[in-house]
Amino acid sequence: TPDNSSVPPSKGQKANQPEQAKPKGPRRGSLGRKGGGRPLALDPDETVIAKAVSCAHCQAALTDDDQVLHGRYDKIDLPAVRPVVTRVERYAGHCPCCHGVTLAAVPEGMEEATPFSVNILALAIYLRMTHAISYRRLTQLFLHLYALRISEGALDAMFQRARPCFDNEVAAILARLRRSRIICSDETSVRINGRTHWDWVFQNDQVVIHVIRNSRAASVVTEVLDGHRPSIWVSDLYGAQQGHADLWQVCLAHQLRDCKYAIEAGDTVFAPRMMALLLRAVVLARRRKNLAESTRRTYQYRLDRDLDRIMALAPTNQHGKRLRQRYGKVRGSLFTFLEHPDVPPDNNGSERELRPTATYRKVTGGFRSTWGADLFANVRSVVGTAARRGTDAYHAITAVLRGGAVPQGG
């Protein structure tokens, strides 16, 4: 099932959700408005003040002193967005003396090139790369929402012109990755021209790098790191992810899933006890940064002692035997996070970075060209790195296209 193996959720049986009890009584908003919880806007564009002129019962006139504020609420609307077209008429001057021709200078940003501005390009890349909107739907979106007609070919040409901007930014991110002490990595499949390739992600708390290659071998890691050897590597048990650092933290989330599968497959000796031990480790991992070094060592000693007792068991189920053999090889890399509290106990960060890639693959079917796949990887690298600085995807893309640094978020 999707809970205990790599079966995607779309192929699993989905149980009915239990009915939730309806809340008793009306909800009250943060500023006294009944029925909803949306706070009022801090700076409304317009304020409408409605006061009664006369009494609805006896028709007596009412003054301001007779009235109190009964309620306050917001009405929100979106204005119609239409493109702003600037016509540029550029003259050429012909000198009567030397007969030379001089072209008039134009304002910055009004040069003769693509008619579409950086804002339009940023929006197109944002919708295409982060929301997996196809070329055809993207042209319809621009036409129906903004009355802007852009062909699929024009979108393709815009994306190709944007490539150098992201190449430069990714080069700077990659340089930071090659100085990192901790690197987490994972990979997932993508399709380019009907052939399977792999999206590799390398990330930590500061940077994210995506690279798409036609190989799932360890040579991709060697190429990306370019001789750099980090102190600690975090990954699953895939062979190509091993041996790239001095220390290794095995993803505990994967191990819990495998233990659950072994339990459901009939192992009652090894997997249940191993799963209980891993759950204890996960609980400790949540507290690791607040624990003293001596306390972490004590907990690690207890985990290692209990692991010795579990490894002494003799499971009869084939899945229990497989797990016992596995942990006999990697037991020294299960609790690295207790020695180095800045190391995550799982590789969920890499999994989250690859989730948009899997969504893109399912929605669009893949890429038609290698340059398109490379642009996608570069945009995901910039967006992922910007998110670690508190900057959203759209503003990060816009900043890169304008040639500036990605701003720090608030």
Secondary structure as UniProt FT lines:
FT   TURN            2..4
FT   HELIX           9..11
FT   TURN            30..31
FT   TURN            56..58
FT   HELIX           64..66
FT   STRAND          92..94
FT   TURN            96..98
FT   STRAND          101..103
FT   TURN            108..109
FT   HELIX           118..131
FT   HELIX           135..146
FT   HELIX           152..177
FT   TURN            178..179
FT   STRAND          182..192
FT   TURN            193..194
FT   STRAND          195..203
FT   STRAND          208..213
FT   HELIX           219..225
FT   TURN            226..227
FT   STRAND          232..235
FT   HELIX           239..241
FT   STRAND          247..250
FT   HELIX           252..264
FT   TURN            265..266
FT   HELIX           271..287
FT   HELIX           288..290
FT   HELIX           293..311
FT   HELIX           318..330
FT   HELIX           331..333
FT   HELIX           336..339
FT   TURN            341..342
FT   HELIX           348..364
FT   HELIX           370..387
FT   TURN            388..390
FT   HELIX           393..401
FT   TURN            402..403
//
